């Protein structure tokens, strides 16, 4: 089968590999669509394990069923998540499934930028979901990233009516905008340094936009009639953006640090301001099964507009072009690979 093998952001090669063989309790899934995630182009993180086949935002069709599998059959349309928790460890039992050692070590083989994947037994059991008829294969590539955003809002104790500031209007920022709007946010303000992305933020639900080169807290107070934001969602690892976010949170508010920085980055925080203003800082990584199930329900009921976010649909042979589009972060929003082309 054909695979797109990642060596670095500028070197993604089309290579032949054997179709994976499945065992008892496993599935063979034909990949129909697979999205390129922003994390796929975090070169400092990915290159340590290269060469490898990436791709974890996928949907496809079951083409082979291992002995003992009862929940799925040949021909089923499915979404498959790559990381799954054990559901029994200390971290899972206290609701932090993404801190589970099992979640951090599970995956399917080889990756979504391939014609077929082998779904291990544990992923079949708790990481494979039937794709409802209302969700197309290409829309199915949004389930994993949108579920990550859903979890972020859940851990932020998001409430309807809150004033929300989204810093960074790439794909994760835009998904947060749509999700917050669908869940009843009050005013949503979005920032970015790119006019293309600011226009996208407006298109996909932001009530107001601010160029991040401006004085964001000052502009935010003008928009919110003297108030800052109840919830700030930081969707970029840029240090200046992080500082803007910390300066834009109102008293009693929550800052969600959604985008990861390089492990070597140290960000100064005024603990006095955090303490005195009762500000909550929280983070979110990955998504649990409950977040995925809730996200599928939202999508099936057409609460979010995802299809229009897709700016590029590429074949496996053009996967390298897709990686460059995402890494450049200019005039693209969602880039998906269609391995069967």
C-alpha positions, 0 to 999 in steps of 0.5 A: 500500500502507499504511505506518506512518510514524514522525514521533516516538514519539507521532506514527506515521501510517498513510499510502499509498505505492506498492508498491515495484518490484523489479529484477533479483536482487531480491525483493518480500516481503509482510510478515506480521509485524514486531516493534517494537524498542527501538531503534525508540523511541530518539527521539534517534536516530530523529527525525533521519531522520524521517519514515520507515518503520521495522521491521527484525524481520520475516518474510513471503512472497515474492510476486515474484522478480526475474530471476536469483534462483535461491535463492528462489521465489514463495510461500517463507516468509522472514526478511529482515535489513535490514543485511548486510555485504560479507564482503570488507573488513578488518572482515569478514575479522577477524570484525567484520561489524557494523563493515563500512561496507556493513552500516551503509548497506544496508537494504530498502525502505521498512521492515517496518511496511509491507504490502510491502518490496523486498529489494535484490540484496545483501540477497537474497544474504546477508540472506534466509533460508528460514523453517523450518516449525517457526518461525511468522511471528510467531516469525520476528520474534525472529530478528534480536534473538535473533541480536544476543544470540547474537553478544553472548554469542559475543563475550563468550566465554560458557561453559557453567556461568558465573554470569550477571547480566542487568541490565535485563529488557526484551525484550533482557534476557529474550532473553539469559536464555533464550539463556544458559539454552539454552546451559548457563549456571549460575545466572542472576540478573536485575534491573529496577526494574519488578515486571512485568519481574522477574516476566517474567524469572523466567517466562522462565528467571532463577533469581533476581531482584533489584530494581535499587533494592536493593544489587545486588552485595551481593544477588548475593554472597548468591545466589552464596555469596560470588561476583559474576558471571562474565558481566554483560550490561547491557541498559539505557542507564541510567547507574546500571545501568551502574555496578551492572553494573561493580560486579557483575563478579567477577575474571576476568569479562566485562561485555557493554555491550549497550544503547547510550547517547546519544552524549553520555553519558560513563560513569566507569570505574575502570580500576584495578579493571578492570586489577587484577581482569582484567575484560574489557569488550566490546560488541556491535552487530547480527548476522552471517550466522553468528549468524542461521543459528545462531539459526534452528537454535536456534529451529527446535529449540525451544530457546527459548520466544518465542511467550509473550513476545508481549504485543501483536499490532496492525494497521498502523493501531494501530502508533502504539499499539504505539510508545507501549507500547514507549516507555513500557516498562511492561506489554508485552514484545514488540509485533508489527505484522501489516501484512496486518490 
